[in-house]
Amino acid sequence: MTPCTRCPMTADAYKRRLKLGAGLAGALLLGVSGVALGLPWDIDMADSQAIKAYSRPMRALPEGVVAQDNLLSPKGHDPNEIRGSAAASKLLAPRVSEERLELGGRMYNIYCTPCHGADGIELGPVAASAGAPDRFAGIVQLAGPNGVARDRDNNWIYLTIRNGGPLMPAYGHAMSDEEMWAVVHYVRTLEGAEQAPADGSEGEAVEPAEGNP
């Protein structure tokens, strides 16, 4: 007897047909994806037509354009001085206040503690030590008997924070003048870092410490 092709399919037969269809579709997709690896539109990012870094020099400025100093940081346009210069010694330190010391403490903990330590004596986790000699060497103590702050005037410390030094990065892009001066005043509260005066009145120049270059 010839089976009826129009008879309703049983549930088991229907499930088997679904599984067979899914298997065929999966095999087809896998086969196409393998072939696609060799097709023209499959371009590696390394072989794309993008301009690679450092492959071309920076374009020159158009004629008539005035070059600007550090456009990314407004601090680059502010008046600046060189540490130890006559002009630097005439910088005006703002008056010390509880609010400034509190602000300076916050900024110090953010930017200074990782290297110079919380008290300026025991260096922070970035600095090399007997237990971690492979870390950054050459970081100085700010406070204590061997601290460098006692031999530097406030203006020197301010310009070091702003412009950096031989090992220290500049933080002029990260802090405002108010915040950097606040850090200077806070450093003066650390033990052994209080030699230079930190209580000059507003508009009064802070004199360099004796022996400061």
Secondary structure, 3 states (H helix, E strand, C coil): CCCCCCCCCCHHHHHHHHHHHHHHHHHHHHHHHHHHCCCCCCCCHHHCCCCCCCCCCCCCCCCCCCCCCCCCCHHHHCCCCCCCCCCHHHCECCCCCHHHHHHHHHHHHHHHHHHHCCCCCCCCCCECCCCCCCCECCCCCCCCCCCCHHHCCHHHHHHHHHHCCCCCCCCCCCCCHHHHHHHHHHHCCCCCCCCCCCCCCCCCECCCCCCCC
